[in-house]
Amino acid sequence: MSSSDTTSQYGTKGIFYSNKSQKDIRYDSKMELRVYQRLEEDGKVKNYDRCKFSIDYTFKDGIHKYLPDIHVI
């Protein structure tokens, strides 16, 4: 597991290689990177990736979309 990152005015972004997922996964913040590192160490986690779906919800009479960052299996 390794990572490479860049820092800009918008925060830290980079690529993290996941041994569990057997691929590079993009992260958009230091918090996401820390979560990826913990998921790699957690024996209960089989796999994870950036989330590729959204969840619709209703709030104040409007329909909105929640975009989760990570999908954990």
N, C-alpha and C positions, 0 to 999 in steps of 0.2 A: 504494500500500500504506500503510495507516494503521491505527492501533490506538487503542483507548480502554480503560482498565483501572480497576479498583477494588482496593484493598488491604484485607484483613481479617486477622483473627488466623490464618486458614487459608492466606494467601498472596495472590498477585496473580492476578486473573481478569479476563477481558475479551473483546473482540471484535476480530478482525484481518480487514481486508478483503484478500482475495487477488485480485490481477489475473489470475493463472494460472487460478484456479478460478472467477473471476467471481462471488464471493459472500463474505459474512461467515463467518468460522470462529471458533468459541469456543475460547479457551485457558484452561487452569486453573493455569498457573504462568508465571513469567518464563522458565523453560527452554523451555517449549512455544512461547512467543512468539519466542524467539531462533531456534528451529528453523524456524518458519514464515518468518521473515525470511530465513534462509539458503536455504530451499527456493525462495523467490521469486527469489533471485539466481542460483541454480544452473541453468545452461543445459541440463543433462541431464534436469532434472525437467520433465515436461509438465503435471502436475496433482497435487493432493494434497487430502486432506480428513481430517476426524476419522474414525477407523476405526469401521466399523459391524458388525464381526464379532468373534468370539472364537475362540481356539485351545485345544482341549482337550489336556491332557497328564496323564501319570501321574507321581506323585511319592509315595514312601513308601506304596505300596499304595493310594493314593487318586486319584481323577480330579478334576482342577482345571481352571479356565478362566483363560487369559491374555487380557487385554483390551488390545491394542495402542492407543496414543494416536493414531497417524497412519498413513494409508494413502497411500503415494507411488507415482505412476505415472511 
